[in-house]
Amino acid sequence: MSGLVQYVVVRGDLSKTLGWPMGAIIAQACHACTAVIHLFYNDSNTQAYLADLDSMHKVVLEASDEAGLHTLCSKLKEDDIHHKLWIEQPENIPTCLVTKPYPKNEVQSYFKKYKLLKL
């Protein structure tokens, strides 16, 4: 099914302020993507997304900091947009938020204010 997208929102301050290496940040996004696919595996959009592995579409964006990630998380919860907020353990640090696959036109408005992630 074309038009499905997953939004991946990573905290920019992990690298810019906290000095996390790029590999560690990419791992956070990978963890969150895997978790959200597992959580919503039986969802029809998830199944359609997985049925065409060579055409998966992800948009990787940046939230400025933890507060920005929590603000987005709250808005998505309020509007019942399914997602996973990844919290790195044992540090208990929220690092990344990923939506389950959705038709782009249903969810893109939540992400317009975010810029593409630059590490």
C-alpha positions as CSV (number, residue, x, y, z in Angstrom):
1,M,0.0,0.0,0.0
2,S,1.7,3.2,-1.1
3,G,1.5,6.4,0.9
4,L,2.3,4.7,4.3
5,V,5.0,6.4,6.4
6,Q,6.6,6.0,9.7
7,Y,7.7,9.1,11.5
8,V,10.9,8.8,13.6
9,V,11.6,11.7,16.0
10,V,15.0,11.7,17.7
11,R,16.2,14.2,20.4
12,G,18.8,16.5,18.8
13,D,20.3,17.4,22.1
14,L,21.6,13.8,22.5
15,S,24.5,14.6,20.1
16,K,24.7,18.4,20.3
17,T,24.5,18.8,24.1
18,L,25.0,15.4,25.7
19,G,27.7,14.1,23.3
20,W,26.2,10.8,22.4
21,P,27.9,9.1,19.5
22,M,26.1,8.7,16.2
23,G,25.9,4.9,16.5
24,A,24.2,5.1,19.9
25,I,21.6,7.5,18.5
26,I,20.9,5.4,15.5
27,A,20.5,2.4,17.8
28,Q,17.8,4.3,19.7
29,A,15.9,4.9,16.5
30,C,16.3,1.2,15.6
31,H,15.0,0.1,19.0
32,A,12.0,2.3,18.7
33,C,11.2,1.2,15.2
34,T,11.4,-2.4,16.1
35,A,9.3,-1.9,19.2
36,V,6.5,-0.1,17.4
37,I,6.3,-2.7,14.7
38,H,6.1,-5.4,17.4
39,L,3.4,-3.5,19.4
40,F,1.2,-2.9,16.3
41,Y,2.1,-6.0,14.3
42,N,-1.5,-7.0,13.6
43,D,-2.5,-3.5,12.5
44,S,-3.6,-3.5,8.8
45,N,-1.3,-0.5,8.0
46,T,1.6,-2.3,9.6
47,Q,0.9,-5.4,7.7
48,A,0.7,-3.5,4.4
49,Y,3.9,-1.6,5.2
50,L,5.7,-4.9,5.9
51,A,4.3,-6.6,2.8
52,D,6.5,-4.3,0.6
53,L,9.8,-4.2,2.4
54,D,11.7,-2.6,-0.4
55,S,9.3,0.4,-0.4
56,M,9.3,1.3,3.3
57,H,9.1,5.1,3.9
58,K,10.4,6.7,7.1
59,V,10.9,10.3,7.9
60,V,13.6,11.0,10.5
61,L,13.0,14.3,12.3
62,E,14.5,16.1,15.3
63,A,12.9,17.2,18.5
64,S,15.2,19.8,20.3
65,D,15.2,18.1,23.7
66,E,13.4,15.8,26.1
67,A,10.6,18.3,26.7
68,G,9.9,18.6,23.0
69,L,9.7,14.8,22.7
70,H,7.2,14.7,25.6
71,T,5.1,17.5,24.1
72,L,4.8,15.5,20.9
73,C,4.1,12.3,22.8
74,S,1.3,14.0,24.7
75,K,-0.3,15.4,21.6
76,L,-0.2,12.0,19.8
77,K,-1.7,10.3,22.9
78,E,-4.5,12.9,23.0
79,D,-5.4,12.2,19.4
80,D,-5.0,8.4,19.6
81,I,-2.0,8.3,17.1
82,H,-0.3,5.1,17.9
83,H,3.4,5.4,18.6
84,K,6.2,4.2,20.9
85,L,8.3,6.5,23.0
86,W,11.6,4.8,23.5
87,I,13.1,5.2,26.9
88,E,16.7,4.0,27.1
89,Q,17.4,1.8,30.1
90,P,18.9,1.6,32.7
91,E,19.4,5.4,32.3
92,N,15.6,6.0,32.0
93,I,16.2,8.6,29.3
94,P,13.5,9.2,26.6
95,T,15.5,9.3,23.3
96,C,13.1,8.7,20.4
97,L,9.5,8.5,19.4
98,V,8.2,6.5,16.4
99,T,4.7,6.1,15.0
100,K,3.3,2.9,13.6
101,P,2.9,3.1,9.8
102,Y,0.1,5.5,8.8
103,P,-1.1,7.0,5.6
104,K,1.0,10.2,5.3
105,N,-2.1,12.5,4.9
106,E,-3.5,11.3,8.3
107,V,-0.4,12.2,10.4
108,Q,1.9,14.6,8.6
109,S,0.3,17.6,10.3
110,Y,1.7,16.5,13.7
111,F,5.3,16.7,12.3
112,K,5.3,19.8,10.2
113,K,7.2,21.9,12.8
114,Y,10.1,19.4,13.0
115,K,13.2,19.6,10.8
116,L,15.0,16.6,9.4
117,L,17.5,15.2,11.8
118,K,21.1,16.3,11.3
119,L,23.8,14.7,13.5
